[in-house]
């Protein structure tokens, strides 16, 4: 009887060890912290904006954005520009992970004071890829027609 108990215990320990090892290989982090360059395309395929920024992951969901620079400069974001973001794992949990059947959705919001006053808001919704890129859609809601639009974007990490 004691020998069966030992075998059962060892078998259970081995099974748990194998499950633990396998789970780590299926989910791997997508590191969103770093320097990023984004190109925003209009619906017709022409470039609307390009910008670069530094993104830092904070906790499991918050993305702090700093060193935001539009290239070339745009009148849509003349001054008092701020940016923030979030990330969410598609299987229901928050965090920066891909693989194992899930993806990481990323959302960035950039706000700035427009020329002549008012606030322009640029919103990006995308999916982080393990290849150090994010792709998705953008929407710009602005004071003027020149600062309004939508399309697709790609961000690459340098």
N, C-alpha and C positions, 0 to 999 in steps of 0.2 A: 504494500500500500504506500509506504513512504517513497519508494522508487518511482511510482506513478506520479506522486505529488511533485517530486523534483523534476521529472521530465516535463510535466505540464508547466511548471514555473519557468524552466529554461526555454521551452517552446514559445511561451507568451513573451518573454523578454526579447528573444530573437525577432519575433514578429514585430514588436513595437520599435525595435532598433531599425529594422528594414523600412518600416513605414516612415519613420522620422527622417531617414536619409533620402528617401524618394521624394518627399514633400518639398524639401529644400531645392531640389533640382528643377522642379516644375515652376516655381515662382521666383523671379529674380528682379531686383530693383531696377527701375528706370530713374536715373539720377537727373532731376530737372534743374538742379543748381548749376550755374555756370553762365557763360556769356552766349547770347543768342542773337541771331540776325533773322529778321522776318521780311518777307516780300509779300505784299498784298496785291492780288490781281483783281481787276474789275471783271464783271461778267463777260465783257467782250474780249478779255485776255490781256489787255494792256495793264501795266503796273500803275497802281493807284498810290501806294506808299511803300517805303522801305524804312525799317528802323532797327536799331540795335539796342539791347538792354542786358543788364545782369539780373538773373533770377536766383533767389535763394529760397530753398524749402524751409519752412518753419513748422514744426510739429508734423502732423500727418496730412494737413489739408491746405495750409496757407502758403501762398507764393508771394514773397516780397519782391518788388521790381524796383531797380535803381539804375542810374546811368542811362536813362532813356534818351535816345538821340534819333531824330528823324533825318533821313538822308535821301534827297535834299530836305532842307527845312520846309515846313509847311505852315501856311497861315491858319490852319485849323487848330493848331496847338501852339499859340504864340507864347504863353506864359502859364505859370501856376499848374504845370502838368503833373499829374499824379497817376500811378498805376498800381494795381493789385491783382491778385488772382487766387484761384483755388484749383485743386485737383481731386478727382474722385475715382475710385476703383469701381469698374462696372459691375462686379459681382456683389456689390452692396457695401463693401467696406471702404474706408477712406485710406488713401496712401498712394505711394508712388510705385506701383508694381504692375508688371505685365507678365504674360505667360500663364499657364495653368487655367486657361479658358477666360481670362479677363483682359480688359484694356484700361488704360488710364485716360480719363477725360480731363482736359485742361481748359480753364476759362480765364481769360485776362480782360480787364477793363482799364482803359486809358481815358482819362478826362483832362481837359485843358481849357484854358480861357482862349476864346476865339478873338481874332482881330475885330475890334469894335465892340467887344463885350459878348456876353453869353457863354455858354458851355457847350463844347463839342465832346461827344462820348463815342469812343471806339471800343467795340466788344468783339473778342475773338473766342470762338468755341472750336476746340480741336481735340485730336487724339494723339497722345504721345506714343512714339514708336521706339523700339529698342535700338534703332540705328541713329540715335541722337537727333531725331527730327520730330516735329509736330506739324500736322496738317489739319485743315478744317475750313471753316467759313468765318467771315467777318461782316460786321455791320457798323456803319458810321452814321450817327444821328447828330447833325450839326445845325448851326444857326443859319448858314447859307447853303444854297444848292451845291456849291463847290465842295462843301464839307459834309456831304451826305452820299451814301452809296452802300454797296455790298459786293461780295465776291468770295473768292477762295484765297487761302494763304498757305505758305509753307515757312516754317521756322527751322533753322539749323543751328546746332550747338557747335561752337568753335573751341 
